[in-house]
Amino acid sequence: MPTEVDLDVCGRCQTNPFDFDRAFSLFEYRYPMVHWIGSYKANKLTNLVQLEQWFYSAFYHQYHEQTIDAIIAIPSSPVKTLIRGEIPSYPLAQAIHKRTHIPFIRGVLSKDWSEQSQKSKSREARLSNHRFKLHEERLWRGSTQLDTVLLVDDVMTTGASLNEASKLLKKAGVGKVFTLTIARTPSYP
């Protein structure tokens, strides 16, 4: 059953708050979700209908009273995108877009070809790894104002990717950034 992950639990988060305004994850990132998400990223799941329903339900439950101006997905490295054939967060963003017609703006964020996997990095290395490029011309195309953006990713481990993307979006003029992920690494007090 999807559950809200309370960001206020983590002492580190209280000391060094994130740049996003609100976060929600459907599940904790532990077995069986670790295995399931690995299969999802490797394109081994053939039926994404249930995932799309869960993701939209989580969006609706958490954010239906908010006015969200756009959906932006966290990108994969170009190498991983070539290997997988798709960016894992794109179908998640698309699932919300299809049901709400909130614009899904692709290509706002990108990663460098030299990007190394976050998987092998320590928490500190992840948090200090600034690796996104913001394409402002895509962010503002056809829009004069983006007060609130929904940032979508598959997993929130340390929050580094979502935080860095939020920081860039706010620096570019976005007012609020909400996040939505399938799973989040459990916080320990």
Secondary structure, 3 states (H helix, E strand, C coil): CCCCCCHHHCHHHHHCCCCCCEEEEEEECCCCHHHHHHHHHCCCCCCCHHHHHHHHHHHHHHHCCCCCCEEEECCCCHHHHHHHCCCCHHHHHHHHHHHHCCCECCCCEEECCCCCCHHHCCHHHHHHCCCEEECHHHHCCCCCCCCEEEEEEEEECCCHHHHHHHHHHHHCCCCEEEEEEEEECCCCC
